[in-house]
């Protein structure tokens, strides 16, 4: 397996989702309230989509945004993410 093959695998949407999940877990362990993790996932997904898919791979910014939203929503799980954001915090 060549280095370019490894880089290609790391740039797939599935790898980006795994990276977003990992970064969100780090943020949670650093003290970020878990209610904000879905928002962080979406922001990280957008950044990933724009910079990796839109600019680095040349798919264009609009396509990068669409892929980024899909990656961010996949990372947090659409239903559970929305539920966590709007769920009342238990005291």
Beta strands, then each sheet from edge to edge (+ up, - down):
end
